[in-house]
Amino acid sequence: MREVGRLILPEVAELLEGGADEEIREALKDLHPADLAEVLDEMSPEHAARVIASLGLQRAARVFELLEEDSQLSLIEHLGRERLGRLVEEMAPDDRVDVIKALPERSRAAILALVAEEEREDIRKLAAYPEGTAGSLMTTDFVTVRPTLTPTETFDHLREEAQGAETVYWLYVVDDNEKLKGVISLRDIVLADPRRCIDEIMERDVITVTAGDDQEQVAGVFSKYDLLAVPVVDDEGRMLGIVTADDVLDVVEEEATEDIFRLAAAGDPTDTDYLEQSVLSISRRRVVWLLLLLVTGFLSALLLDAYEDVRVGLPVLVIFLPFLMGTGGNAGTQAATVVVRGLGTGELEARHVARVLTKEALVGITLGAFLGLLAAGWVYVTRGDLPVAMTVGVAMLVAAIVATSSGAVLPILFQTLGLDPALMSGPFITTVVDVAIIVLYFEIGRAILPPAAAAVGGG
Amino acid sequence: MREVGRLILPEVAELLEGGADEEIREALKDLHPADLAEVLDEMSPEHAARVIASLGLQRAARVFELLEEDSQLSLIEHLGRERLGRLVEEMAPDDRVDVIKALPERSRAAILALVAEEEREDIRKLAAYPEGTAGSLMTTDFVTVRPTLTPTETFDHLREEAQGAETVYWLYVVDDNEKLKGVISLRDIVLADPRRCIDEIMERDVITVTAGDDQEQVAGVFSKYDLLAVPVVDDEGRMLGIVTADDVLDVVEEEATEDIFRLAAAGDPTDTDYLEQSVLSISRRRVVWLLLLLVTGFLSALLLDAYEDVRVGLPVLVIFLPFLMGTGGNAGTQAATVVVRGLGTGELEARHVARVLTKEALVGITLGAFLGLLAAGWVYVTRGDLPVAMTVGVAMLVAAIVATSSGAVLPILFQTLGLDPALMSGPFITTVVDVAIIVLYFEIGRAILPPAAAAVGGG
């Protein structure tokens, strides 16, 4: 494990004050591009631009690819136009498209004008795929071969093509119309009888994804088939690009963060680091959800107002209300989270709704009976009031059942409606359960407690 | 994208009733091992064992590796002893260790007795690494080369070794003491001048992990350096194994699920599918957390009891209590979630505590001022009672600040104490904030509302 980035920063800053490009390049030459990118992310754009300018073009492109988006965008203004054009040409197709997509319209046109026609066309094509699709993840630097080649001819072909390719370990066999006919691994070519041709030794049953497939589906394919790379085809089966496992790793992390944020009703994550975000932009993203939840909050106040007779007549009940709401909300959050994650990883599907609901209702009964007995016992021991203890105990049982059942059903409902089940967040379930608990608790109280208890049990 | 598993199941079941092994093998021969494993996961162990027995040994091992743990364990009893021994020998080292670790002590010894000495030793070594470390993820099927070989000699060596290896695309250069000296990719060997030797063309600055490294750290290394495989070394730098990106993908999903479950106080996830888990085992895992939260719930009841004067004297305040608690809890959950995820992905560290606290406190002020004004306005419009409106508004402001600040600080505190910050879950933050809100709200009420308001504002 390396933590070189932070250590080397002061040293580089000193060099930038006095040193020549030569010295800077020499000092940084042993640094992995990813480590160097981390150092540059912490620097001023002027200094970072000087370091980038001191590097060879290939290394500069690799480092630039690994910078954070913010750093990339601010650096662009400090690099010479000529240099910038070469840099973009040298970058991996999938990474450069991400940078160019992030630029404002005007700068985008200016940069596209700097790169060679072929690269420009490639960027245009890749930029057309919507964010979050296989097309937006793929790179066009892959190696294709014809089915008629022999292993030796393939090696010669590979030596010509290998330089720019993202991977040379899977070669994609295409016909004259660029239709994908098979795949062959470099391992199989190494092991193959040199007298046979690709067509005889390739794997014909290729696992592919389509350019429009959602990135979550793509991650699912990688995970199920244990892949390191997958070809992307169009609707006619023509080869468009490949997605590699390192890009999918980022997708899985991204999707998990999105799920986590949504489950907490914290709004969607952004590309910007938390520490770089302004208080206002953080607040803006969160307030939307708080406002939505505020409305159900108002509803709880209206209900409490309406139950004036119970609230004022039986004030002892009020004491245990937050306690019941808290536990109910927590039980609902648990159920919703388990179901949302199951839907996210594909373990659960909408067709399982009846089984999930039955299971969660039974879990609610189990948890509710246990916690209800505990709560009733505690109330009875501390207050010696059996009717109040029974009310709290029964309300806890009912609250737990309502909570786990809502937690089970609402995310599946969202999924069925084509919405992200993670939007049915813990806080949302909690507010739904809150409202239900107020009504149920006070109705149970009215039923169990004799009107006289108002005077007896009062706070 | 393939969904063949479910479609083919009835067809296979029919074959198993009447057909011979030959026919079964023929019917399934085009199925990818991962798809076949999905089919077998749905079958009875008897049927699945017949299918496994009908396959060639290599294919049987590959399919067996991909089965769910439950299916593997129940299948083991239905496979013949001889067959089982060969199957375990043929499985990938990292996968077979996972199966054997999951077995009860007695069966483990019985199976180990069936496999060849060399494999048994390998299993013992791998099984010794604790779950969740790089050692527990790695496979020992990697290819090493000596630094003195030429590219041509390396190819010859590779042809001998390639059969069993997990990957042949990175060759690990070791000295006579098995110490890792460098790495060379098959790409570079293909491109290399055939007169040079490995020592001259290998990459010396190898990114490695240590066997004891946490799997989350390993995932971080893959993600940062965009790797497809990483060598695992011991403390003396001796090569022990490799971890590949497909295993890391599973780790990232697993860790995300763990974070999500913990953030919802839903207990830790298990390997068993949700639908297969019993109601009791689900309840048992969740009840621990509910009990813990129940205690803070009791505290809220005790506090409400203690504030009898405010509660009974100013009953109008009670109406807005769940509303304040709900919004405060949600704001706290948002802050805690963002901070926990930031700590999880490495974007935030404990040293950022002051910056995070300042930012979240400011977010709390922003959100609290906005929501407080809204709430106060709503109370004033619906009830026409300015002191009560002011009390609710001020309490909302204070509640938001307390909530976001606790959400910021408590996870970082947990991290500093060496605990998983995700244990400082939304529900936990919510109960902490609940208690604070009861005290603050009623104290603010006492301060703002004249004793006379008790009669005026009542219900």
Interface residues (C-beta under 8 A of the other chain):
Chain A: M1 R2 D30 H32 A34 L66 F155 L158 R159 A162 Q163 V168 Y169 L186 R187 V190 L191 D205 I207 V209 T210 D213 Q217 A219 V221 F222 S223 K224 Y225 D226 L227 L228 T244 A245 D246 V248 L249 D250 V252 E253 A256 T257 D259 I260 F261 L263 A264 A265 A266 G267 P269 D273 Y274 L275 V279 L280 I282 S283 R286 V287 W289 L290 L291 L293 L294 T296 G297 F298 S300 A301 L304 D305 E308 R311 V312 P315 V318 I319 F320 L321 P322 F323 M325 G326 T327 G329 N330 A331 T333 Q334 A335 A336 T337 V338 V339 R341 G342 T345 E347 L348 H352 R355 V356 K359 L362 V363 T366 L367 F370 L371 L374 A375 W378 G426 P427 T430 T431 D434 I438 G458 G459
Chain B: M1 R2 D30 H32 A34 L66 F155 L158 R159 A162 Q163 V168 Y169 L186 R187 V190 L191 D205 I207 V209 T210 D213 Q217 A219 V221 F222 S223 K224 Y225 D226 L227 L228 T244 A245 D246 V248 L249 D250 V252 E253 A256 T257 D259 I260 F261 L263 A264 A265 A266 G267 P269 D273 Y274 L275 V279 L280 I282 S283 R286 V287 W289 L290 L291 L293 L294 T296 G297 F298 S300 A301 L304 D305 E308 R311 V312 P315 V318 I319 F320 L321 P322 F323 M325 G326 T327 G329 N330 A331 T333 Q334 A336 T337 V338 V339 R341 G342 T345 E347 L348 H352 R355 V356 K359 L362 V363 T366 L367 F370 L371 L374 A375 W378 G426 P427 T430 T431 D434 I438 G458 G459
